[in-house]
Amino acid sequence: MEKTKDKIIIIAEAGVNHNASMEMARRMVYEAAKAGADYVKFQTAVPELVISSIAPKAEYQKETTGNAESQLEMCKAIHLPLSAYSELASLCEEVGIGFMSTPFDLVSIDTLDALNMDYWKIPSGEITNLPYLRKIAKKGDKIIMSTGMSTISEVSEAVDILVENGTARKDIYLLHCTTQYPTPMSDVNLLAMKALEKLNVGGVGYSDHTLGIEVPIAAAALGARVIEKHFTLDKTLPGPDHRASLDPSELAAMVKAIRSIEQALGSGEKAVAKSEKSNIEVARKSIVAARDIKKGEIFTEENITVKRPGNGISPMRWDSIIGKVAINDFPYDTLIEV
């Protein structure tokens, strides 16, 4: 269910917040659809192909899940089997929400390839993974790529790799992202979306890891075409990402606010809005008699003035009215006619 190019694509990032529970994953599909998101996105991985046994946890992962287990052990405990994603994709179609999942290894790419997703989602951590980028690019499909932890030169190089291996530049969407959970406001740097625009891709957007919904709403106002945000069924659940995620009611509030901003952005042309046309006569002014004026008198700076309503001669014609002869009597406060 690919969205139109003029609509902001809102991705509800379920990620691994299902904690390897298929029941929870199904509930997340329903909650994302209920909130009005365009897509619900999961994370697909064979942990042993992604993480070595010696890889440490990130600091935020240590804070949320402790030090007792390795990063590999943590991820093995919270990932669904590859066989689960076809069922989730079918459920999304049934519910009426788009299905997406981020592959983290080459085998997961093969698994997801059979599910006909509208977009491939490349996570920030794979932006320097040449074999991975090549494999997705060769599909020739649309790609959304997060750019956390990256310099503009690294992003540019990754885009070039995608293009050189079969992806049209216009089919690449770049999401500005800060890969810290939660992201401090001082590190958000939303204006970096403007730097990404200079790479002349299909569009730019924002993948958010701040607390709350203010920043993704601001991203929409700055022109993001895609917005991604983590959500969870319960922020107190065990796991690395729950605390920096929205609950279902917050997700719904974010979607509603983004849709409002989307309408408010408009066409970009400066014109009279339909709703304000009737106010022109009320708020603008006309040339009126500053005192009683007799027929044959000359209009001067002393006997005419400018007041509401705006359905008479515009004050912009002031200079051409001065010096003309009154064709009628004009009592005080009446509209001047010539």
C-alpha positions as CSV (number, residue, x, y, z in Angstrom):
1,M,0.0,0.0,0.0
2,E,2.5,2.6,-1.2
3,K,1.6,6.1,-0.3
4,T,1.4,9.1,-2.6
5,K,4.4,11.3,-3.0
6,D,2.6,14.3,-1.6
7,K,1.7,12.6,1.7
8,I,4.2,12.4,4.6
9,I,4.9,8.7,5.2
10,I,4.6,7.9,8.9
11,I,6.3,4.7,10.0
12,A,5.4,3.3,13.4
13,E,8.6,1.5,14.4
14,A,7.7,-1.7,16.3
15,G,11.3,-2.9,15.9
16,V,12.0,-5.6,18.5
17,N,9.6,-4.1,21.1
18,H,7.5,-7.3,20.8
19,N,10.3,-9.0,22.9
20,A,10.1,-12.1,20.6
21,S,6.4,-12.5,21.4
22,M,4.3,-13.1,18.3
23,E,1.2,-12.2,20.2
24,M,2.7,-8.8,21.1
25,A,3.8,-8.3,17.5
26,R,0.3,-8.9,16.3
27,R,-1.1,-6.4,18.8
28,M,1.5,-3.8,17.6
29,V,0.2,-4.2,14.1
30,Y,-3.3,-3.4,15.3
31,E,-2.2,-0.5,17.5
32,A,-0.1,1.1,14.6
33,A,-3.1,0.8,12.3
34,K,-5.4,2.3,14.9
35,A,-3.1,5.2,15.4
36,G,-3.2,6.0,11.7
37,A,0.3,5.2,10.8
38,D,1.0,4.4,7.1
39,Y,3.4,1.5,7.9
40,V,4.4,-0.6,10.9
41,K,8.0,-1.6,10.7
42,F,9.8,-4.5,12.4
43,Q,13.5,-5.6,12.5
44,T,14.5,-8.8,10.9
45,A,17.8,-10.5,11.8
46,V,19.6,-13.7,12.4
47,P,21.5,-12.5,15.4
48,E,24.5,-14.8,14.9
49,L,25.0,-13.3,11.5
50,V,24.8,-9.7,12.7
51,I,26.7,-9.7,16.1
52,S,29.9,-11.4,17.1
53,S,30.2,-13.0,20.5
54,I,32.7,-10.3,21.5
55,A,30.5,-7.3,20.5
56,P,29.7,-5.1,23.6
57,K,26.4,-3.6,24.3
58,A,25.8,0.1,23.7
59,E,25.7,2.2,26.8
60,Y,22.0,2.8,26.5
61,Q,21.5,-1.0,26.2
62,K,23.5,-1.5,29.4
63,E,21.3,1.1,31.1
64,T,18.1,-0.6,30.0
65,T,19.0,-4.3,30.1
66,G,22.1,-4.5,32.4
67,N,25.5,-6.1,31.9
68,A,24.7,-9.7,32.7
69,E,24.3,-10.8,29.0
70,S,26.2,-10.0,25.9
71,Q,24.8,-8.0,23.0
72,L,24.4,-11.2,21.0
73,E,22.5,-12.9,23.9
74,M,20.3,-9.9,24.3
75,C,19.4,-9.9,20.6
76,K,18.8,-13.6,20.4
77,A,16.2,-13.2,23.2
78,I,14.2,-10.5,21.5
79,H,14.2,-11.4,17.8
80,L,11.4,-13.3,16.1
81,P,12.3,-16.2,13.8
82,L,12.5,-15.5,10.1
83,S,9.3,-17.5,9.6
84,A,7.3,-15.0,11.5
85,Y,7.5,-12.1,9.0
86,S,5.3,-13.5,6.3
87,E,2.5,-13.9,8.8
88,L,3.0,-10.3,10.0
89,A,3.0,-9.1,6.4
90,S,-0.3,-10.9,5.8
91,L,-1.8,-9.5,9.0
92,C,-0.8,-5.9,7.9
93,E,-2.6,-6.4,4.6
94,E,-5.7,-7.7,6.4
95,V,-5.7,-4.8,8.8
96,G,-5.0,-2.2,6.1
97,I,-1.5,-0.9,7.1
98,G,1.7,-1.2,5.2
99,F,4.3,-3.8,6.3
100,M,8.0,-3.0,6.5
101,S,10.9,-4.6,8.2
102,T,14.6,-3.7,8.4
103,P,17.0,-6.5,7.4
104,F,20.2,-6.6,9.4
105,D,22.0,-9.4,7.4
106,L,22.1,-10.9,4.0
107,V,19.9,-13.9,4.8
108,S,17.2,-11.6,6.2
109,I,17.3,-9.6,2.9
110,D,16.4,-12.9,1.2
111,T,13.6,-13.6,3.6
112,L,12.0,-10.1,3.2
113,D,12.5,-10.1,-0.6
114,A,9.6,-12.5,-0.9
115,L,7.2,-10.2,0.9
116,N,7.0,-7.5,-1.7
117,M,7.6,-4.5,0.6
118,D,7.0,-1.0,-0.9
119,Y,10.4,0.1,0.5
120,W,13.5,-1.4,1.8
121,K,14.6,0.1,5.0
122,I,18.4,0.4,5.6
123,P,19.3,1.1,9.2
124,S,22.1,3.6,10.2
125,G,24.5,0.8,11.2
126,E,24.6,-0.7,7.7
127,I,25.5,2.5,5.9
128,T,29.1,1.4,5.7
129,N,28.3,-2.2,4.9
130,L,29.3,-2.6,1.2
131,P,28.0,-6.2,0.5
132,Y,24.7,-5.3,2.2
133,L,24.2,-2.1,0.3
134,R,25.0,-3.8,-3.0
135,K,22.6,-6.7,-2.4
136,I,19.6,-4.4,-1.6
137,A,20.5,-2.0,-4.4
138,K,20.4,-4.8,-7.0
139,K,16.7,-5.3,-6.2
140,G,16.0,-2.0,-7.9
141,D,13.3,-1.1,-5.4
142,K,12.6,2.0,-3.4
143,I,14.9,2.5,-0.4
144,I,14.6,4.5,2.8
145,M,18.0,4.8,4.5
146,S,18.6,6.2,8.0
147,T,21.9,8.1,8.4
148,G,22.6,8.1,12.1
149,M,26.3,8.2,13.1
150,S,27.2,9.3,9.6
151,T,29.0,12.2,8.0
152,I,27.6,13.7,4.8
153,S,30.5,12.2,2.9
154,E,29.7,8.7,4.2
155,V,26.0,9.2,3.3
156,S,27.0,10.4,-0.2
157,E,29.2,7.4,-0.7
158,A,26.4,5.0,0.3
159,V,24.0,6.7,-2.1
160,D,26.5,6.4,-4.9
161,I,26.9,2.7,-4.1
162,L,23.1,2.2,-4.2
163,V,22.9,4.1,-7.6
164,E,25.8,2.2,-9.1
165,N,24.2,-1.1,-8.2
166,G,20.8,-0.6,-9.6
167,T,18.7,1.8,-7.5
168,A,17.4,5.0,-9.1
169,R,18.5,8.1,-7.2
170,K,14.9,9.3,-7.2
171,D,13.9,6.1,-5.4
172,I,16.2,6.8,-2.4
173,Y,14.9,8.6,0.7
174,L,17.4,9.7,3.4
175,L,16.3,10.0,7.0
176,H,18.3,12.2,9.3
177,C,18.8,10.4,12.5
178,T,20.7,10.5,15.8
179,T,21.4,7.0,17.1
180,Q,21.2,7.6,20.8
181,Y,18.3,6.3,22.8
182,P,16.9,8.7,23.9
183,T,18.5,11.5,21.9
184,P,19.3,14.7,23.8
185,M,17.6,17.8,22.2
186,S,21.0,19.4,21.8
187,D,22.1,16.5,19.5
188,V,19.0,16.4,17.3
189,N,20.2,18.9,14.6
190,L,17.0,18.8,12.6
191,L,18.4,21.2,10.1
192,A,20.8,18.5,8.9
193,M,17.9,17.4,6.7
194,K,18.8,20.4,4.5
195,A,22.3,19.0,4.0
196,L,20.8,15.7,2.9
197,E,18.6,17.4,0.4
198,K,21.7,18.6,-1.4
199,L,22.4,14.9,-2.4
200,N,19.5,15.2,-4.8
201,V,17.7,12.0,-3.8
202,G,14.0,11.3,-3.9
203,G,13.3,13.0,-0.6
204,V,14.5,13.4,3.0
205,G,12.9,12.7,6.3
206,Y,13.6,12.0,10.0
207,S,13.9,9.0,12.2
208,D,13.4,10.1,15.8
209,H,14.8,8.8,19.0
210,T,13.9,11.7,21.3
211,L,11.4,11.5,24.1
212,G,8.0,12.8,23.2
213,I,6.5,13.9,19.9
214,E,7.6,17.5,19.5
215,V,10.7,16.8,17.3
216,P,9.0,14.7,14.6
217,I,6.2,17.3,14.4
218,A,8.9,19.9,13.9
219,A,10.5,17.7,11.2
220,A,7.2,17.6,9.4
221,A,7.1,21.4,9.4
222,L,10.6,21.5,8.0
223,G,9.6,19.4,5.0
224,A,10.3,15.8,6.0
225,R,8.6,13.4,3.6
226,V,9.1,10.3,5.8
227,I,8.9,10.2,9.6
228,E,9.8,7.2,11.7
229,K,9.2,6.7,15.4
230,H,9.6,3.8,17.8
231,F,6.5,2.7,19.7
232,T,5.7,0.1,22.4
233,L,2.8,-1.4,24.1
234,D,4.3,-0.7,27.5
235,K,7.3,1.5,28.2
236,T,8.1,-0.5,31.4
237,L,8.7,-3.8,29.5
238,P,12.2,-5.2,29.6
239,G,14.3,-4.6,26.5
240,P,16.6,-1.9,25.1
241,D,14.1,0.3,23.2
242,H,10.9,0.5,25.2
243,R,11.8,3.6,27.4
244,A,12.6,5.7,24.3
245,S,9.4,4.7,22.6
246,L,5.9,6.1,22.4
247,D,2.9,4.3,23.8
248,P,-0.1,3.8,21.5
249,S,-1.9,6.9,22.7
250,E,1.2,9.0,22.1
251,L,1.7,7.5,18.7
252,A,-1.9,8.4,17.7
253,A,-1.3,12.0,19.0
254,M,1.9,12.2,16.9
255,V,0.2,11.0,13.7
256,K,-2.7,13.4,14.3
257,A,-0.3,16.4,14.8
258,I,1.8,15.5,11.7
259,R,-1.4,15.3,9.6
260,S,-2.4,18.7,10.8
261,I,1.0,20.1,10.0
262,E,0.9,18.5,6.6
263,Q,-2.3,20.4,5.9
264,A,-1.0,23.6,7.3
265,L,2.1,23.5,5.1
266,G,-0.1,24.1,2.0
267,S,1.1,24.8,-1.5
268,G,3.8,27.3,-0.8
269,E,2.1,29.9,-3.0
270,K,1.2,33.2,-1.3
271,A,-2.5,33.7,-2.1
272,V,-5.8,34.6,-0.3
273,A,-7.1,31.6,1.6
274,K,-10.7,30.6,1.0
275,S,-11.5,30.9,4.7
276,E,-10.2,34.5,4.9
277,K,-11.8,36.0,1.7
278,S,-14.8,37.3,3.6
279,N,-12.6,39.2,6.0
280,I,-11.1,41.4,3.3
281,E,-14.1,43.8,3.4
282,V,-14.1,43.8,7.2
283,A,-10.3,44.3,7.9
284,R,-9.2,46.4,5.0
285,K,-10.0,50.1,4.6
286,S,-11.5,52.5,2.1
287,I,-11.3,56.3,1.5
288,V,-14.1,58.0,3.4
289,A,-15.2,61.5,4.1
290,A,-13.4,63.0,7.1
291,R,-16.1,65.6,7.4
292,D,-19.2,66.6,5.4
293,I,-18.2,67.3,1.8
294,K,-20.3,69.3,-0.6
295,K,-20.6,68.5,-4.3
296,G,-18.0,70.4,-6.2
297,E,-15.4,70.5,-3.4
298,I,-11.9,69.4,-4.1
299,F,-10.7,66.3,-2.2
300,T,-7.8,67.2,0.1
301,E,-5.7,65.7,2.9
302,E,-8.1,67.5,5.3
303,N,-11.5,66.4,4.1
304,I,-10.8,62.7,3.3
305,T,-9.4,59.9,5.4
306,V,-9.0,56.1,5.6
307,K,-11.3,53.8,7.6
308,R,-13.0,50.5,7.5
309,P,-14.8,48.8,5.7
310,G,-12.8,47.8,2.7
311,N,-15.5,47.7,0.0
312,G,-14.8,51.2,-1.3
313,I,-11.9,52.9,-3.1
314,S,-8.7,51.4,-1.9
315,P,-6.3,53.8,0.1
316,M,-3.7,52.7,-2.5
317,R,-5.4,55.1,-4.9
318,W,-5.0,58.0,-2.4
319,D,-2.7,60.1,-4.6
320,S,-5.0,59.9,-7.6
321,I,-8.1,60.9,-5.5
322,I,-6.4,64.0,-4.0
323,G,-7.3,67.0,-6.2
324,K,-10.4,65.5,-7.8
325,V,-13.8,67.2,-7.6
326,A,-16.6,65.7,-5.5
327,I,-19.3,64.5,-7.8
328,N,-21.9,64.4,-5.0
329,D,-22.4,65.4,-1.4
330,F,-20.5,63.0,0.9
331,P,-21.6,63.1,4.5
332,Y,-19.1,62.4,7.3
333,D,-17.9,58.7,7.3
334,T,-19.4,57.8,4.0
335,L,-17.5,56.1,1.2
336,I,-16.0,58.4,-1.4
337,E,-16.9,57.8,-5.0
338,V,-15.4,59.3,-8.1
